[in-house]
Amino acid sequence: MSSLSPEEFVKNNAFDYIVVGGGTAGLVVATRLSEDASVTVGVIEAGGYHPEEPLINVPGYFGRSLGNPTFDWAFLTVPQKHANDRAIFNPRGKLLGGSSALNFMTLGRASKEEYDALESLGSKGWNWVSFLKYIKKSQTLIPSDNEFIEKFNTKLVDGIHGTSGPIKKSHSPWQGDLSIPFFQTLQTFGLERNPDAATGLATGSYTILSAVDPDTARRSYSASAYYAPNASRPNLVVLTGAQATKIILEGDAEPYTATAIEFVSGGKKYSVPVKKEVILAAGAFQTPQLLELSGIGDPSILNQVGIPSKVQLPGVGSNLQDHIYVPTVYKVKPEVATLDLLNEPGRSEAEEVLYNSQKGLYGSTHFALAFLPTNTFTPPEDVTRLKAELKNSTGFDSTPGLKKQHRFLEQWFDDKRHAQLEVISYPGFFPSPDKTPEPNAHYHMVAVANTHPISRGTVHIQSADALVKPTVDPAYLSSTIDLDILVHGVKFTRALHGRSPLKEMTVGSVDPAWIGDESDDVSDNNGEKGMKWDDDEAIREYVRNELQTVCHPVGTAAMLPREDGGVVDSKLKVYGTANLRVVDASIFPLQIAAHPQETIYGIAEKFSDIIKEDATQPGNKED
């Protein structure tokens, strides 16, 4: 991409389409729309373009870019009332590629029923069949060799993975010594292996597929896979280092027409006109921020900061849902191969040499996953109690859309086909701001995450100044059901390490430090300094103190009927506007039991076809 000044971008005349946000979804849409040489597409991105940055490209460097202001918006939530007033760090991508450049590269899908729920909630055509079509369009599966398939039980189902799409998809070649025992131990709890979790049945344990090109051992993400091969198109113009501040809406009444985008770059203000459509792809935090800055949202929020209300949509910025996780750490025997090997003198340097040949630890992402139905990790009496609490919950009464969500959450809660807990196995000591590993020790980090959070939060502007970050309040653990699910999850990690074959590899517990009797191999003689496995209140406190985000915010510009609290319709057009659309995770009304990256690519591919089709309809603005 040649360097482009804001002045040159604005002088390009009016673009047919302007995409605000060059992230996971935005670059997909911009690339697909620019396939038509007769239309011009502009992209406004606040961050930079870093095609040769090792912190982005090297799979084994995942996590190192988080918090770096060059790449990350680095949001902090407001102090979380139910997490001991902790402000929780929420990374969000600030570069071409967005969060697909920062995430841990996991590609996964939810259950068939979760995608079909979108259609049941009022969005015709959004279902498992359509998602399967468009997710496949986004990707190319690079199959593993037969030895890997047999060893890790990863025989994939024909016809459900893409074969010619931009995003490369593969299994990580280095798995360490813990993943197979992890799977085998889970089987003793009745959780079977799922060789291919992309079939629409998402429960079970499996070796993950990652967005990594095995031929180059590089991350495959929207900037490298969609944009870079097409950057020379004269009708695709990308401006980096420019933050959108407002969408100009013209008209005296609904539907308002988006005519221009205001943005700042280098401390100067600019405005660029648009001829056909504005496509907002700024993510679950900044999409609602831009809508509110433009006069679209809850009038009571807008009035507080002096912004005139044009389109009254109370759903803007509400319905925020996120996956949260709690880490636990166990020490394993030193002969167990984990990523702690990188702490050995000279090993990291040797692995960097290996990486240059597409080999070794740095070419892999290392995680193994399991998605557990409630009965797998929760005693029957607690399943009954928690479902009764969910049924009687009053937190879903404010809008018809929330009431409909509530019904699905009830149905799925004790259904063996639906997961309520994700268990993440990481072979090593996971970086933590206040904990350090012992020299020469090897570890197993097992995190537990809620998959269908009951808690609902908000994200809203706190100022009419677009450069002031919005207030993010996910209201983590505001539902005690979320808290108790994580308590049972933490206890489950202890039970997991107390059974064979993981038991034989485990030296003891580190965090939390469990108290046990002399025959308890997991306790590691923690004495009175530790935590009793049956002290639920102590475990609740552990959860409040340790929870972090899995970085999957959704729902803040929900695709629902307007009367149900929706913000966009089934064509992702913002209600009350003629030509403003949203395409990012904010449109998903109900959190899915999966890492959402693959789903977001599917949303963007489907939307690209929707907008192309709309452009051909007689009487539309695109004519």
Buried (B, 14 or more C-beta within 10 A) or exposed (E): BEEBEBEEBBEBEBBBBBBBBBBBBBBBBBBBBBBEEEBBBBBBBBBEBBBEBBBBBBBBBBBBBBEEEEBBBBBEBBEBEBBEEBEBBBBBBBBBBBBBBBBBBBBBBBBBBBBBBBBEBBBEEBBBEBBBBBBBBBBBBBBBEEEBBEEBBBEBEEEBBBEEBBBBBBBBBBBBBBBBBBBBBBEEBEBEBBBBBBBBBBBBBBBBBBBBBBEEBBBBBBBBBBBBEBBEBEBBBBBBBBBBBBBBBEBEEEBBBBBBBBBBBEEEEBEBBBBBBBBBBBBBBBBBBBBBBBBBBBBEBBEBBEBEBBBBBBBBBBBBBBBBBBBBBBBBEEEBBBBBBBBEEEBBEEBBEBBEEBBBBBBBBBBBBBBBBBBBBBEEEBBEBBBEBBEEBEBBEBBBBBEBBBEBBBEBBBBEEBBBBBBBBBBBBBEBEEEEBEEEBBBBBBBBBBBBBBBBBBBBBBBBEBEEBBBBBBBBBBBBBBBBBBBBBBBBBBBBBBBEBBBEBBBBBBBBBBBBEEEBBBBBEBEEEBBEBEEBEBBBBBBBEBBBBBBBBBBBBBBBBBEBBBBBBBBBBBBBBBBBBBBBBBBBBBBBBBBBBBBBBBBBBBBBBBBBEBBEEEEBBBE
